[in-house]
Amino acid sequence: MDTFVKNYWSLYLDFLKDFEKLNYKGFSLPYLCHLPSFIINREPIWEELQDAKFARKLKNQVNDQSEFQEVFNKFVYSHKKKASVKNKDGKVVLHVDKLLRFPQDTVTDYFDPSNTIQLFSTGKSKGQKAKPPAAAVSKTKGNKPESTTKIKKKKKAVPLSNTIIIKKENVKRKNVVRPNKIMNKLPVYYFNNYATNTEKVVSQVQNQAKVMLKAYKNHHLYKHNQFQEWLLNNIATVINQIEMSINFLNDVSVSCIVVSTTHSYKSRVLALVAAKKGIPTICMQHGIISSELGYIPKIATIDAVYGNFERDWFKKIGSPGKSLEIIGHPRFDQVYKRSVITRDKFNRTLGLNPNRQTLMIVVRGDKDNNSWRSLIKTISKKVNLNIVIKNYPSKKPHALTKEFPFVYSTQGYNIYDIFPNVDAVVAYSSTVGLEAMLAKKPVFILEETFVGYTGYYTSLGNLVQSDARKLGDEVRKYFTDVQSRSYAENKRNKFLRYAYPSSTKSGERLKNLINRLIS
């Protein structure tokens, strides 16, 4: 482990241990908070973590990620019902958020509306007014919290409080919900329909936290107002989510729950409350594991991973092998579906030269523009291509499309309509590279090594370069040299055998896993 990664996990473990006595209904609250979401947006903390001397400030020293995962293994096990409840007549719950991204075909083909429901993180059923959470998360302006809701602030008992409490009335829950046209008319439930008044208990636990924070007044992290505000607001949020999860699972007979991640507090809490009831959970992998700082702690009963890379990685960092299943992801099944967009229509819509081959470059906003510019120049000096840029997450034309007359925007096309109509793909270290290979396209990766980099694409050999000009040369050789094309194809096939060994569609494999867990 490098210095940053070691300090990162050690600091996280300190946080768990220092605040583990903050408890609600048997759950130690810091385990349900996601400390990285606070750290990642604080550049000064990131700089500190890179200093080897920072370890002197820490109580715990994590020398291997497996040590950190083991702490969570014990935490999850302490809440897990000894024997899973085989409730085959219960509902399969798809916890819908922005990361789940199941395509319509998957839902239609593999999930029966009679025994599958959607549970939405946000919103409320028709006919009910949305209620605020038990405690609003405030935005800090100077030293004063600025609420996003017009409410009366409580007087601060001590100067540590930056949390705003909202008084809300108990409202009878309405659980008859409208069908969702997008996902095959599966019945829809909303977490917010299960909210109850947690003001009193939230205040009690927050006061306990304030006492602890006073004791840590000289701590390198805990002394900062931003951290204190974050912690107090997270206490309110997590307690409210525990209540909603308990109420939902008491109201609905559930056989299995599918979530997109356990780093979202809603999914994390839901998974742990479910474990306490003996209900199995499946966590889908929502992107490639490019950084060691993501995807752990592992919490769900089963993590549905893409391939052997993730299975081996999870086992290395301390996850039980039986808790991992190679499933892939249903959204990748779209690569097997024939696009309705023909090459002729694609070329005409984007204004491409039909007599040239087409290269797609996947970029992320204005990040690394100089490198992408260098790549384009290197390629265009030797070979004439149409170059299209997929600008993620924006749909607006990228700035480089204005610099080069042969570079075009992919406009509103989604990647599954683009793949069949391009001849090769260049991307940064992102999930799009894997998707393009599944679509049988040669892929070139502009590699950026960063803290905790896993080297996901390293096995592609020469097709991975950190120097844009060298990568440009590899792309040029692919379009002009038969041996280079053969090399790229062999690398793609070998990579997929390890990273995404799919003999059947992911949707089918997921459905089989669910059946095995509940039968």
C-alpha positions in Angstrom: 0.0 0.0 0.0 1.3 3.5 -0.8 1.3 6.2 1.8 -2.0 7.8 0.8 -4.0 4.6 0.6 -2.6 3.4 4.0 -3.5 6.8 5.7 -6.9 6.8 4.0 -8.1 3.5 5.4 -6.4 4.2 8.7 -8.3 7.5 9.1 -11.6 5.8 8.1 -11.0 3.1 10.8 -10.2 5.7 13.4 -13.6 7.4 12.6 -15.4 4.1 13.0 -13.8 3.3 16.4 -13.9 6.9 17.8 -17.7 7.2 17.2 -18.8 3.6 17.4 -20.8 4.3 20.6 -23.2 6.5 18.6 -26.0 3.9 18.3 -29.6 3.6 17.1 -31.6 0.5 17.4 -28.5 -1.6 17.7 -26.7 -0.1 14.7 -23.4 1.7 15.3 -24.0 4.9 13.2 -20.5 5.7 11.9 -20.6 2.3 10.0 -23.7 3.6 8.1 -22.1 7.0 7.3 -19.9 7.2 4.2 -16.8 9.1 5.4 -15.2 9.1 1.9 -18.0 11.3 0.6 -16.8 13.9 3.0 -13.0 13.4 2.4 -13.2 13.4 -1.4 -14.4 17.0 -1.6 -11.8 18.3 0.8 -8.5 19.0 -1.0 -6.5 19.9 2.2 -7.3 16.5 3.7 -6.2 14.7 0.5 -2.9 16.6 0.7 -2.4 15.6 4.3 -3.0 11.9 3.5 -0.1 11.9 1.1 2.3 12.8 3.9 4.0 9.8 5.6 4.1 11.8 8.9 0.3 11.9 8.9 0.3 8.3 10.3 1.6 9.7 13.6 -1.8 11.4 14.1 -3.7 8.1 13.7 -4.6 5.6 16.3 -5.0 2.7 13.9 -2.5 1.6 11.2 -4.1 -0.3 8.3 -1.3 -2.0 6.4 -3.6 -4.0 4.1 -7.1 -3.3 2.9 -8.2 -6.7 4.1 -7.8 -5.4 7.7 -10.3 -2.7 7.0 -12.8 -5.1 5.2 -12.5 -7.5 8.1 -13.8 -4.8 10.5 -16.9 -4.5 8.3 -17.2 -8.3 7.9 -17.6 -8.5 11.7 -20.0 -5.6 11.8 -22.3 -7.1 9.1 -22.1 -10.5 10.7 -23.1 -9.1 14.1 -26.4 -7.9 12.5 -27.0 -10.9 10.3 -29.8 -13.3 11.2 -28.2 -16.7 11.7 -30.4 -18.4 9.1 -31.6 -16.6 6.0 -35.3 -16.3 5.6 -36.4 -18.3 2.5 -39.4 -16.3 1.6 -40.0 -17.4 -2.0 -43.5 -15.9 -2.0 -42.2 -12.4 -1.0 -41.4 -9.6 -3.4 -38.1 -9.1 -5.2 -37.2 -5.5 -4.6 -35.2 -3.4 -7.1 -33.9 -0.4 -5.3 -34.0 2.2 -8.0 -31.5 5.1 -8.1 -29.3 6.7 -10.7 -26.7 3.9 -10.7 -29.0 0.8 -11.1 -29.7 1.4 -14.8 -31.5 -1.8 -15.7 -32.7 -1.5 -19.3 -36.3 -2.1 -20.2 -35.7 -5.4 -21.9 -34.1 -6.9 -18.8 -37.1 -6.0 -16.7 -39.5 -7.2 -19.3 -37.7 -10.5 -19.9 -36.7 -11.5 -16.4 -38.9 -9.8 -13.8 -42.5 -10.6 -13.2 -44.7 -7.7 -12.1 -46.6 -10.0 -9.9 -43.6 -10.6 -7.6 -41.2 -7.7 -8.3 -41.5 -4.1 -7.1 -39.5 -1.0 -7.5 -38.4 1.0 -4.4 -37.4 4.5 -5.2 -34.9 6.5 -3.2 -36.7 9.8 -3.8 -40.2 11.0 -4.5 -43.6 10.1 -3.1 -46.8 8.4 -4.3 -49.4 10.5 -6.1 -51.8 12.4 -3.8 -49.3 12.9 -1.0 -47.3 16.0 -0.3 -43.6 15.4 0.0 -42.3 15.7 3.6 -38.9 17.0 4.6 -36.5 14.6 6.2 -36.1 14.5 9.9 -33.1 16.9 9.7 -32.3 18.9 6.6 -28.7 18.9 5.4 -27.6 22.5 5.5 -25.2 24.4 3.3 -22.6 26.4 5.1 -22.1 30.0 4.3 -19.3 31.3 6.4 -19.9 29.9 9.8 -23.7 29.9 9.6 -25.8 27.1 8.2 -28.0 28.1 5.3 -31.1 25.9 5.0 -32.6 24.9 1.7 -36.0 24.9 3.5 -37.7 27.8 5.2 -37.8 26.7 8.8 -37.3 28.0 12.3 -33.9 27.2 13.7 -33.5 25.7 17.2 -31.2 27.5 19.6 -27.8 25.9 19.7 -27.1 24.1 23.0 -23.4 24.3 22.3 -21.5 26.1 19.5 -20.8 22.7 17.8 -24.2 22.5 16.3 -24.6 23.3 12.6 -27.6 21.1 12.2 -31.2 22.2 11.6 -34.0 20.2 12.9 -37.3 20.2 11.1 -40.4 19.4 13.0 -42.8 17.2 11.0 -46.2 15.7 11.7 -46.8 12.0 11.5 -48.7 11.2 8.3 -50.5 8.0 7.6 -48.5 6.1 5.0 -50.1 5.5 1.7 -48.6 2.3 0.2 -50.9 1.8 -2.8 -48.7 3.2 -5.5 -48.9 3.9 -9.2 -47.2 1.6 -11.8 -44.1 2.9 -13.6 -44.3 2.9 -17.4 -40.6 2.9 -17.8 -39.9 -0.4 -16.0 -42.6 -2.7 -17.3 -45.3 -1.4 -15.1 -43.7 -2.8 -12.0 -45.4 -1.6 -8.8 -43.7 1.4 -7.3 -42.9 2.1 -3.7 -41.2 5.1 -2.2 -38.9 5.3 0.9 -40.4 8.7 1.8 -43.8 7.1 2.3 -42.3 5.3 5.3 -40.9 8.3 7.1 -41.8 8.9 10.7 -41.0 11.7 13.2 -37.5 11.1 14.5 -36.9 14.6 15.8 -36.6 13.6 19.4 -34.2 10.7 19.1 -32.1 12.5 16.5 -31.7 15.4 19.0 -30.6 12.9 21.7 -28.0 11.2 19.5 -26.7 14.5 18.1 -26.2 15.8 21.7 -24.2 12.7 22.5 -22.1 13.4 19.4 -21.6 17.0 20.4 -20.2 15.8 23.8 -17.8 13.5 21.9 -16.8 16.2 19.5 -15.9 18.5 22.5 -13.6 15.8 23.8 -11.9 15.7 20.3 -11.6 19.5 20.1 -7.9 19.2 19.2 -8.3 16.4 16.7 -6.8 17.0 13.3 -10.1 16.2 11.5 -12.9 16.3 14.1 -12.1 19.9 15.2 -13.2 21.4 11.9 -16.7 22.9 11.7 -17.3 21.3 8.3 -16.7 17.8 9.7 -18.9 18.5 12.7 -21.7 19.7 10.5 -21.4 16.7 8.2 -21.5 14.2 11.1 -24.5 15.8 12.8 -26.4 15.9 9.6 -25.5 12.3 8.8 -26.7 11.2 12.2 -30.1 12.6 11.3 -30.1 11.2 7.8 -29.1 7.7 8.8 -31.6 7.5 11.7 -34.3 8.6 9.4 -33.3 6.0 6.9 -33.1 3.2 9.5 -36.7 4.0 10.4 -37.9 4.1 6.8 -36.1 0.8 6.0 -37.6 -1.0 9.0 -41.1 0.4 8.3 -40.9 -0.7 4.6 -39.7 -4.2 5.5 -42.4 -4.6 8.1 -45.0 -3.5 5.7 -43.9 -5.5 2.6 -43.1 -9.2 2.4 -39.7 -9.3 0.7 -37.7 -12.2 -0.6 -34.6 -10.5 -1.9 -33.3 -6.9 -2.5 -31.2 -5.7 -5.4 -29.2 -2.5 -5.0 -26.7 -0.6 -7.2 -24.2 0.2 -4.5 -23.8 0.0 -0.7 -21.9 3.3 -0.5 -25.2 5.3 -0.8 -26.5 5.6 2.8 -30.0 4.5 1.6 -28.8 1.3 0.1 -26.3 0.6 2.9 -28.9 1.0 5.6 -31.4 -1.0 3.7 -28.9 -3.9 3.2 -28.1 -4.0 6.9 -31.7 -3.8 8.1 -32.5 -6.6 5.6 -29.6 -8.7 7.0 -31.1 -8.4 10.5 -34.3 -9.8 9.1 -32.5 -12.6 7.2 -33.4 -11.1 3.8 -30.6 -11.6 1.2 -29.3 -8.6 -0.7 -27.5 -8.4 -4.1 -25.2 -5.4 -4.9 -24.7 -4.9 -8.6 -21.3 -3.6 -9.8 -22.0 -0.2 -11.4 -18.6 0.5 -13.0 -15.1 -0.9 -13.4 -12.9 -1.0 -10.3 -10.2 1.4 -11.4 -9.3 2.6 -7.9 -8.6 0.7 -4.7 -10.5 3.5 -2.8 -13.8 2.4 -4.2 -16.2 -0.6 -3.8 -15.2 -1.4 -0.2 -16.4 -1.9 2.4 -18.4 -4.8 0.9 -21.7 -5.2 2.7 -24.3 -7.1 0.7 -25.0 -10.8 0.9 -23.7 -11.2 -2.7 -21.8 -8.7 -4.8 -22.7 -9.4 -8.5 -19.4 -8.6 -10.2 -18.4 -8.3 -13.9 -15.7 -11.0 -14.0 -12.6 -12.6 -12.6 -10.8 -9.3 -12.1 -13.3 -8.1 -9.5 -13.7 -11.6 -7.9 -10.0 -11.9 -7.4 -9.7 -8.3 -6.2 -12.5 -8.6 -3.6 -11.1 -11.9 -2.3 -7.6 -10.3 -2.0 -9.1 -7.5 0.2 -10.8 -9.9 2.5 -14.3 -10.6 1.1 -15.5 -14.2 1.4 -15.5 -16.0 -1.9 -19.0 -17.3 -1.4 -20.2 -13.7 -1.3 -19.1 -13.0 -4.9 -20.9 -14.0 -8.1 -19.9 -13.3 -11.7 -23.1 -11.8 -13.2 -21.9 -8.9 -15.4 -24.5 -6.2 -15.7 -27.9 -6.2 -17.4 -27.2 -2.8 -19.1 -24.3 -4.5 -21.1 -26.8 -6.9 -22.6 -27.7 -4.1 -24.9 -24.6 -4.7 -26.9 -26.2 -7.9 -28.2 -29.3 -6.0 -29.5 -29.1 -4.8 -33.0 -29.1 -1.0 -33.3 -31.9 0.6 -35.3 -29.4 3.3 -36.4 -27.7 2.3 -39.7 -24.2 3.4 -40.6 -25.6 5.5 -43.4 -28.0 7.3 -41.1 -25.3 7.7 -38.5 -22.9 9.3 -41.0 -25.6 11.6 -42.5 -26.8 12.8 -39.1 -23.3 13.6 -37.8 -22.0 14.9 -41.2 -19.3 12.2 -41.5 -17.4 11.3 -44.7 -18.9 7.9 -45.7 -15.6 7.0 -47.5 -13.6 7.1 -44.2 -13.4 4.9 -41.2 -14.6 6.3 -37.9 -12.9 6.5 -34.5 -14.8 7.4 -31.4 -13.0 9.2 -28.5 -14.6 9.2 -25.1 -13.7 12.2 -23.0 -14.8 13.5 -19.6 -15.5 17.3 -20.0 -12.4 19.4 -20.4 -10.2 17.0 -18.4 -7.0 16.2 -20.2 -7.8 18.4 -23.3 -4.1 18.8 -24.1 -3.6 15.0 -24.2 -6.7 14.5 -26.4 -5.6 17.3 -28.7 -2.1 15.7 -29.0 -3.7 12.3 -29.8 -5.9 13.7 -32.5 -2.9 15.5 -34.1 -0.8 12.4 -34.0 -3.4 10.2 -35.7 -4.5 12.8 -38.3 -0.9 13.3 -39.6 -0.8 9.7 -40.9 -4.3 8.6 -41.6 -7.6 10.2 -42.6 -10.4 9.3 -40.3 -13.7 10.6 -39.1 -13.3 11.2 -35.4 -16.3 11.5 -33.2 -16.2 12.6 -29.6 -18.5 11.3 -26.9 -18.4 13.9 -24.2 -19.4 12.5 -20.8 -21.5 13.5 -18.9 -22.5 16.4 -21.1 -24.4 16.1 -24.3 -23.0 19.4 -25.6 -20.4 19.3 -28.4 -16.9 19.1 -27.0 -14.6 22.1 -27.5 -12.2 20.0 -29.6 -14.9 19.6 -32.3 -14.5 23.2 -33.1 -10.7 23.0 -33.5 -10.6 20.2 -36.1 -12.8 20.0 -39.2 -12.8 16.2 -39.2 -13.8 15.9 -35.5 -17.6 15.7 -34.8 -19.9 15.4 -31.8 -21.8 12.2 -31.2 -24.8 14.5 -30.4 -27.6 12.7 -28.6 -26.7 9.2 -29.6 -26.2 6.7 -26.8 -23.2 4.4 -26.8 -25.1 1.3 -27.8 -26.2 3.0 -31.1 -22.7 4.4 -31.6 -20.6 1.2 -31.2 -22.0 -0.5 -34.4 -21.2 2.6 -36.4 -17.6 3.2 -35.5 -14.5 1.1 -36.2 -12.5 1.7 -33.0 -12.8 3.4 -29.6 -10.3 5.4 -27.5 -11.2 6.1 -23.9 -9.8 7.1 -20.6 -9.9 4.4 -17.9 -13.6 4.1 -17.7 -16.4 1.4 -18.1 -17.0 2.5 -21.7 -13.8 0.7 -22.7 -15.2 -2.6 -21.4 -18.5 -2.0 -23.1 -16.8 -1.2 -26.4 -14.9 -4.5 -26.3 -18.1 -6.4 -25.6 -19.5 -4.7 -28.7 -16.5 -6.3 -30.5 -14.6 -3.0 -31.1 -10.8 -2.6 -30.6 -10.2 -0.3 -27.6 -7.3 1.9 -26.8 -6.9 3.4 -23.3 -5.3 6.7 -22.4 -4.1 5.7 -19.0 -3.8 8.0 -16.1 -2.1 6.6 -13.0 -3.6 8.0 -9.8 -3.7 7.2 -6.1 -4.9 3.6 -5.6 -5.0 2.8 -9.4 -5.8 -0.9 -9.9 -4.4 -1.2 -13.4 -7.7 -2.6 -14.7 -6.7 -2.3 -18.4 -3.0 -3.0 -18.1 -3.3 -6.5 -19.7 -4.2 -4.8 -23.0 -0.5 -4.3 -23.5 0.5 -1.7 -26.1 -3.1 -0.6 -26.5 -2.8 1.2 -23.1 -0.5 4.2 -23.0 -0.1 7.1 -20.7 1.5 9.2 -23.4 -1.1 10.5 -25.9 1.3 10.5 -28.8 2.3 6.9 -28.3 -1.3 6.0 -28.0 -2.0 7.9 -31.2 0.7 5.8 -32.9 -0.9 2.6 -31.8 -4.3 3.8 -33.2 -2.6 4.8 -36.5 -0.9 1.3 -36.8 -4.3 -0.4 -36.2 -5.8 1.4 -39.2 -2.8 0.8 -41.5 -1.2 -2.5 -40.4 -2.7 -6.0 -40.6 -0.5 -7.3 -37.8 -1.5 -4.5 -35.5 -5.2 -5.3 -36.1 -4.5 -9.0 -35.3 -2.7 -7.9 -32.1 -5.6 -5.7 -31.0 -8.2 -8.5 -31.6 -6.2 -11.0 -29.7 -5.7 -8.7 -26.7 -9.5 -7.9 -26.7 -10.4 -11.6 -26.7 -8.0 -12.5 -24.0 -9.0 -9.5 -21.8 -12.7 -10.4 -22.0 -12.1 -14.0 -21.1 -10.9 -12.8 -17.7 -12.8 -9.5 -17.2 -16.2 -10.5 -18.6 -16.6 -14.2 -19.2 -20.2 -14.2 -20.4 -21.8 -17.3 -21.8 -25.4 -16.1 -21.1 -27.0 -12.7 -20.8 -26.5 -10.9 -17.5 -30.2 -10.5 -16.9 -30.6 -14.3 -17.0 -27.7 -14.9 -14.7 -29.1 -12.3 -12.2 -32.5 -14.0 -12.3 -31.0 -17.4 -11.7 -29.0 -16.0 -8.7 -32.2 -14.5 -7.2 -34.0 -17.8 -7.6 -31.2 -19.6 -5.9 -31.2 -17.2 -2.9 -34.9 -17.4 -2.3 -35.8 -21.0 -3.1 
